[in-house]
Amino acid sequence: MSSSLPAAVTSTAVLSARGLRYQVGGRTVLDGLDLEVPPGTSVAVTGPSGCGKSSLLNCLAGITLPSAGTVTVAGHDITAASPSRRAALRLAHVGMVYQFGELLPELTALENVALPALMSSARPREVYRRAEELLGELGIAGLRTSPTATLSGGERQRLAVARALIASPDVILADEPTGALDGKAARAVAELLFALPGQRRCALVVVTHAPAVAERADAVLTLVGGKLEREGAR
């Protein structure tokens, strides 16, 4: 079954996986998987725990090299790149949002948001200006100097989204971004995430167990037997 988006919304894919295969410990986790996500669109990936959803995101981000196949992000084949080149491409083109935010507690909210761009040798003054803007756009400007350890779960996830956006990425990958949140905070973060493709012309892939989160996507795919099967689209 094809995992492409419907013809009405397809265009040149900014994120593409072809024949993706990943094996670990003698187990085939991904088995010839294909995926295309055009700019301005979103995909939700569902499936039971342990089926390989996080492994898929790591392969798409270039964190993990697949056993076979290719991943192309913004026209760059990251599977053919050296480790240092993959890291540079990830910083420039991919924003990551994790279930628990993965923020550094010793840094303030503003410093956490700025960190990925600072790692790419961008000008600090411009980076902090952009970080301030993102905090304002996401409704958390008042937290700029707050230690991240003092923030609520919803605030941390908004902060994680701001950090993912600091480099204006072409692709945002989110791994269970609402899994640790209560109902109201989960809805707010889901609304924030799924608005991004339309606002910023990026591609969004969200791994989730929550049907209410998945149904917000343009396409819902289930990872079964190492391949993506289409559930439906809006």
DAMO-V402229 format. One record per residue. N is the residue number from 0. SS is DSSP state (H for helix, E for strand, C for the rest). PHI is phi as a letter, one per 30 degrees, with the letter a starting at -180 (NA if undefined). PSI is psi in whole degrees, 0 to 359 (none if undefined). Layout:
((N;SS;PHI;PSI) (N;SS;PHI;PSI))
This chain:
((0;C;NA;135) (1;C;d;142) (2;C;c;16) (3;C;d;160) (4;C;d;161) (5;C;d;155) (6;C;e;329) (7;C;d;336) (8;C;c;2) (9;C;d;151) (10;C;a;190) (11;C;e;124) (12;E;d;135) (13;E;d;341) (14;E;b;124) (15;E;b;132) (16;E;b;132) (17;E;b;123) (18;E;h;36) (19;E;d;124) (20;E;b;134) (21;E;b;126) (22;E;b;141) (23;E;b;133) (24;C;h;34) (25;C;i;3) (26;E;c;135) (27;E;d;112) (28;E;c;314) (29;E;c;134) (30;E;b;81) (31;E;i;36) (32;E;d;140) (33;E;b;143) (34;E;a;137) (35;E;b;131) (36;E;b;112) (37;E;d;162) (38;C;d;145) (39;C;i;12) (40;C;b;165) (41;E;b;148) (42;E;b;134) (43;E;c;134) (44;E;c;122) (45;E;c;175) (46;C;k;161) (47;C;d;160) (48;C;e;137) (49;C;i;2) (50;C;d;349) (51;C;j;14) (52;H;d;315) (53;H;d;324) (54;H;d;321) (55;H;d;312) (56;H;d;320) (57;H;d;324) (58;H;d;319) (59;H;d;328) (60;H;d;351) (61;C;i;12) (62;C;d;320) (63;C;c;134) (64;C;d;130) (65;C;d;162) (66;C;d;331) (67;E;a;163) (68;E;j;178) (69;E;b;150) (70;E;b;126) (71;E;c;128) (72;E;b;121) (73;C;h;40) (74;C;i;0) (75;E;c;127) (76;E;d;99) (77;H;d;340) (78;H;d;340) (79;H;c;358) (80;C;d;157) (81;C;d;163) (82;H;e;317) (83;H;d;322) (84;H;d;320) (85;H;d;318) (86;H;d;318) (87;H;d;319) (88;H;d;322) (89;H;d;316) (90;H;d;323) (91;H;d;329) (92;H;b;348) (93;E;b;131) (94;E;c;135) (95;E;c;137) (96;E;b;122) (97;C;c;167) (98;C;e;319) (99;C;c;19) (100;C;i;319) (101;C;h;43) (102;C;d;157) (103;C;d;115) (104;C;d;337) (105;C;d;352) (106;C;c;155) (107;E;d;171) (108;H;e;313) (109;H;d;317) (110;H;d;323) (111;H;d;318) (112;H;d;319) (113;H;d;337) (114;H;e;311) (115;H;e;320) (116;H;d;325) (117;H;d;327) (118;H;d;339) (119;C;c;12) (120;C;i;23) (121;C;d;161) (122;C;d;124) (123;H;e;318) (124;H;d;316) (125;H;d;321) (126;H;d;313) (127;H;d;328) (128;H;d;315) (129;H;d;320) (130;H;d;319) (131;H;d;317) (132;H;d;315) (133;H;d;320) (134;H;d;320) (135;H;d;316) (136;H;d;328) (137;C;c;8) (138;C;i;24) (139;C;b;30) (140;H;e;328) (141;H;d;352) (142;H;c;6) (143;C;e;322) (144;C;c;4) (145;C;d;137) (146;E;d;136) (147;H;d;335) (148;H;d;341) (149;H;c;358) (150;C;d;153) (151;C;d;169) (152;H;e;317) (153;H;d;321) (154;H;d;320) (155;H;d;321) (156;H;d;324) (157;H;d;320) (158;H;d;320) (159;H;d;323) (160;H;d;317) (161;H;e;317) (162;H;d;320) (163;H;d;334) (164;H;c;353) (165;C;e;328) (166;C;c;13) (167;C;h;60) (168;C;d;156) (169;C;d;335) (170;E;b;136) (171;E;c;128) (172;E;c;126) (173;E;b;124) (174;E;c;104) (175;C;h;54) (176;C;d;342) (177;C;c;6) (178;C;d;332) (179;C;c;11) (180;C;c;155) (181;C;d;178) (182;H;e;309) (183;H;d;314) (184;H;d;323) (185;H;d;317) (186;H;d;319) (187;H;d;317) (188;H;d;321) (189;H;d;316) (190;H;d;318) (191;H;d;311) (192;H;d;312) (193;H;d;350) (194;H;d;340) (195;H;d;316) (196;H;e;318) (197;H;d;324) (198;H;d;325) (199;H;b;2) (200;C;h;35) (201;C;c;169) (202;E;c;141) (203;E;b;128) (204;E;b;122) (205;E;c;124) (206;E;c;129) (207;C;a;150) (208;C;c;351) (209;C;c;114) (210;H;e;324) (211;H;d;333) (212;H;d;313) (213;H;e;322) (214;C;d;350) (215;C;d;344) (216;C;d;159) (217;C;d;328) (218;E;b;141) (219;E;c;123) (220;E;b;143) (221;E;c;132) (222;E;d;112) (223;E;b;123) (224;C;h;32) (225;C;i;4) (226;E;b;160) (227;E;c;127) (228;E;c;138) (229;E;d;131) (230;E;c;323) (231;E;l;177) (232;E;b;160) (233;C;d;none))
